[in-house]
Amino acid sequence: MTDGRGRSLRILVAPDSFGGALDSVGVAAAIAAGWSSVRPNDEILRRPMADGGEGTLAALADALGEAAEVRSVETTDALGRPASADWLLLDEGRGAFVEMAAASGLARLAPEERTPDNARLASTRGTGDLLRAALDAGVERITVGLGGSATTDGGSGLLRSLGARFHDGSGQALPEGGGALARLGSIDAADLDPRLAEVKLVVASDVTNPLCGPRGAAATYGPQKGADAAAVAELDAALATYGRAIEAATGRLVADLPGAGAAGGTTAGLLGFTSAVVRPGVEVVAELVGLAAALETADLVITGEGRADEQTLQGKTAMGVATLARPRSTPVVLLCGALGPRAEALDAATSLTVVQPIIDRPMELAAAMAATERLLIAAAGRLARSVGVGLELARA
């Protein structure tokens, strides 16, 4: 099919979110709108991306359409308050995706609720309820997307929801939350849901932090959840006790495993008591949305992220998309909100054809974030015009 000015193109739009401004679904929609305003006859395939953290569920639901069924569960948030949270039924009922942030996310807490006391009390029980709902649906595979959690309880609340019991040194039941784990004496997993041993469980996470220590869950992520220096120290010590209790209960030494500290140590709990495997989030999401198949027929890939810098090269979502496109020699354009420190390193990235900021005039960060959708639409339109000129020159 042609548009009268040359052949039409198949454009794959697969961006990450622009953090704090627009989620990946919105970013993909804006890019598609901008491109179509200039080249309306091109075919655009949207595959909004994520890394397994907050926003992944929405990206999957948008990319998969009717192939993903959104289901809702009445559960609790990280502070134990009633909450409704969604999960996805996939692959004609054989698979499920659970986003931890949907139930136990930091975004559910108001800024004034992110206090040291709440950091000690926050629980992952709601995420366990989502997992149980997926098990009740009879799925064979569950992917758990970690990230954006309000918790530092090592996934103990999740395990409680699924039947595990936590006792202090006197055999009394422990209250929930990471702070209480300082008094943990033993973990009884005798009544843990047996279906966990039968289902294929994948943890989607790019975090490499161990459970404890200077790079551990509490030290690295506790402050953003409200923990002050004293709470960080308490939670770190509590997680160390938790790690020893997991080893005593299962024989598994999980505390020092890379990624055990993800989502407040939730990965440690899952690795200790289930057969879960941890995989890079962008790879998992790419598989779930069928990105490789979409790349087979794409003439151009447009990805995006809020800020492009040397960290983009370290496995971030945009680079994951570009890496998948490399064997097919498909050109990849990265639209970004801004260029960050040492962004010149991106010029040497053979997977990226062009890195283009969307800002069209000097503006403050707050103004740029508020105008993200407009800037993306305009930038995609300019890109489409540039590609059109290139096609004209190629025919000359």
N, C-alpha and C positions, 0 to 999 in steps of 0.2 A: 504494500500500500504506500502511496506517495501523497504529499500534501500540495503538489503543484510547484514546489520549490526544490524538489529532490526527494530522496527516499525517506520514509519515516523511520524512526528509531525506537528501539525497545529500551526504556530507561528503568533501571532498578534503583529505587530509593530506599536506602537501608541505614538510617541514622540512629545515633544514640540520642538521649535527651540533652537538652541544654539546661544543665542543673539549675534549679531555682527559678527558671523562666518558662520552660515549655517541655512537656514530656515527649518521648520519642514518637508517639502517635501524632501529636500536634506538629512536631517538626516535619515528619514525613508528609503530612497533609499540606503544610505550608509550601514545602519544596515542590510537591506535585502541582499545586495551584499556580505557583510562579512559572514553572516550566510550561504548563499547558496554556497559560495566557499568551505565550509566544509561539509555541509549536503545538497546536491543539490536536494534530493528527498523530503525534507520537503515542506509543503505548507505554503507559506508566504502571509499573508493578511496585506496590508499596510493601516493604517488609521492615517496619519499625523494629529496632533492635534494643537490647538491654544486656546487662551482665549477670542477671539473676537476682539483683536487688530490687528495691522499690521501683515500681513502674513496669516490671517484667510481665506481670499478669496482663496488664492493659495492652502491652505491645503484642503479646501472643494472641490475645483475643482479637485484636485488630488485624493482625497478619493472617490468622487462620480462618477468620470469618465463621461460617456455619460449621466448620470442622472442630470448633472449640465451643463447648457448652459451659456457660458461666453458672456455677451453683453457689448458693449462699448458706452460711452456717451461723446460727446464733451462738455466740461464744463470749469471751471476755478479752478486754485489752490488757496491756502489760501491767496495769494497776488493779486488775480484777473487776473492772466495771463492765456491765453488759455491753456487748458490741456485736454488730453483724459484719461478717467477713466473707469474701468470695474466694473460690478456688475454681480451677478449670478441669473439666472432664475432656480428655483428648482421645484421639485414635479409636473412635467408635466404642468408647467405654473401656479400652484396655489401658489407657494411661491417664495420669493426672499431673497437674502442676499446682504446687502450693507455694505461695509467696509469704514468707515470714512476716514481712512488713504489713500485710493485710490485717493481721490480728495483733501482732506484737510490735508494731512499728512505732518509731519515735514520732512520726508525724501525727499520731493519734493523741499525743500529749501536747498541751499548750506550753509555750515557752516557760511560763511561771511554774509549771508542774515538773520541770526538769531540775529537780533538787537532789542533794546528796541522799536524803532519806528515801526518796522514790527510786533513786538509782540502786539502792540496796534492796528495795522491795520488789522491783519489776520482775515479772515472771513470763515465761514462754508458754504457759498453759494453753493459751488460745491457739497457738500454732499446732500444739498437739491435738486439739479438737479438730482442726482442719485435716490433719493427717488421718485421724480416725474416720472422718466423713469420707475421705477417699478410699480407705480400706473397706468401709461399709458398702461402697459402690462396687466393690469387687474388682478393682483395677489390678493389673499385673505389674505396673511400673509407676513409681511416684518420683517426680523431680521436685526437690525442695530448693527454692531460690532464697538465698540468704542475703542479708544486707538491710540497712535502715532500721535495725532493731532498737528498741528502748531498753534492752535487757542485758544483764551480765550474770545470768544464773546458770551458765553452762548447759543450757537445754534441760535443766532438771524439771522445770514446769511442764515442758513438752512430755518428758518421760512419765511424770505423775499422771498426766491426762490419759496416758496409754497403759497405766496399771502399775508402774514402779512405785515403791514406797521408800521414803527417806527418813532415817532415824538418827537421833543424837546418841551420845555415848551411853545414855541410860536406857536406850530403846524406845524413847518417846518420839512421836511424830514431829518432824521439823516443820515450821511454817515455810511458806514459799518465798522465793527471792534469793538473790545471790549472797546477800549478807548473812543469811541463816546458815549457809553452807560452812561457815567457820566452825559451827558446832556439829557438823556431820560426823556421825560415827559409822554408819553402814548404809548400804543401798540394797534393798530387797527387790529383785527383778523377777521373782517367781511368777507373778501375775501379769507381767508385761505382755501386751497383746501378741499372741503367737503368730499373727498374720505378718508381723514385721519381719519374721524370719523367712517368709515365703515370697514377699514382694521384692522386686528390684528397686532399690532406693538409691537415687543419685542426688548428691548435694552440689548445687551450682554455686560456686564461689571462687573469686579471684584473690581472696585474702590468704596470705602465707604466714601470718603471725602465729606463734605458739600460744598455748593456753595462758601461761603465766610469765612473769618477768618483765623487764623493761620494754619488750616488744609485745607483751601479752595483751589479752583482751581488755583487762581493766585499765592498764597504763595507756594503751593506744586509743581506745574508743570510749572509755569511761567518762572523760571530761565532757564530751559532746552530749552525753546522756544525763548530765547533771552532777556527776561525781566530782567532789573536791579532792584535794590531796589526801585527806584522811580517809575518805570513802574509797578512793582508788587503792590505797594500801590495804584496807580491810577486804575489799573485793578480790584483790590479787592473792592475798593469803587464803581467802575462802576457796578460790578456784584451785589453789595448790592442794588444799585438803580434799577437794572434790576429785582431783586427778588421782590422788592416792586411793580414794575410796572406789573409784572405777576400776583401778588395777586390782584391788583386793577382791572386788565382786566378780570380775570377768577375766582377770589375768592379762588384760590389754593395757599396755603403757601408751596412753594417747596424749599426755600433756605436752610432750615435745614435738609432736608431729606437725609439720608445716600445715597451717590452715586450721589447726585445732582451736584457735582463738576467734575464729569468725563468728559474727553475730553474738558477741558476748560469751563465747565458748560453746555455743550450741553444737558446732561440729564435733567437739570433744565428746559430748553426750551421745550423739548419733553414732560416732565411730566406736564408742565403748559398748553400746548395747544393741546395735543393729549391724547389718552387713552393708551399710552405706559405703559408697565410693564417692570421692570428691573429684570434680572435674571443673576446668575453667568455665566460668559462667557464659562467656561469649560463645564458646564452642557449643555448649548445650543449647543455648537459645538459637543459634544458627541452625542446628539440626532440627529443632522443634518447628521452626518456621519454614524449613525447606530452602534455606538460602543457597545451598550448592546447586540445586536444580534450577532455581531462578537465575543463577549466574550463567548457566549453560547457554542461554539465548539472549543475554543482555549485551547491548552495544556499549552502554555506559553505566557506571555505578556512581551514585551520589550518596555519600555518607556524611555524617556531621557530628559535632560535639561542641560543647560550650566554649572550651579553651583548648587550643592545640599547642603543644609544647613538646619537649623531649620526652615527657612521660607518656605521650601518645604512642610512642614506639614500644612501650613496655607492656604490651598486651591489652591495652584499652580497646573498647568495643570497635571504634573506627578502624584501628589497625587490624583487628580480627577480621573485619569485613574485607579490608584491602588484601590481607594475606590469602584469604580464600579466592580472591579474584586473580591473584598473580599467575597461577598456572594456566589460566585461560587468556592471559595477556589482555584482559579487559581494562580499559582506562578507568581510574577511580579518582573522583574529585571529592575532596574533603571541604565542606563548608563549616566554618567555625565562627563563634562569637568574637573571639579575639585570639591573638598569638601570644603565648606565654614565654617564660624564660627559655632561652636557647632553642627557640623554635626553628632556627636555621638548620638544626639537625634533621628536620623533616625533609629538607631539600634533597638529602641523600637517600631518602627512603624510596627504594625502587618500586614498592607496592603502590605508592601514591603518585598520581600523575600531576595533580594540582592541589595546593592547599590555599583556600581563598577565604579571608575574613568577610563577614557579611556587612560590617559597619560601612555606611556610605558617607559619613561625615563625622567630625569630632563630636563626641558626646560622653557624658558621665556614665559610669557603669549602671547606675539605677535606671537611667533613661534608656540605655541600650537594652537592658533586660526587659523593661516594660514594652519595648518596641520589637521584641524578638520575632514575633510572627510576621510583622510587616517587613522587617529587614530580610527575613528568609525568603519571603515571596519575591521581593525585589531582586535579591541576589540570584535566585534560581532563574528569574526572567533574564537577567544579564548573562548568565551562563548559557542559557538556551540560545540567545542571540549570537554569542561567541561561537558556539558549536555550529550554528547555521552558517556563519561566515566561513568557518573551516570547511564545511561541506561544499559550499560554493567554490571556494578556492581549489578544493580537490577535484572538482569537475572541470575547472578552467583549463 
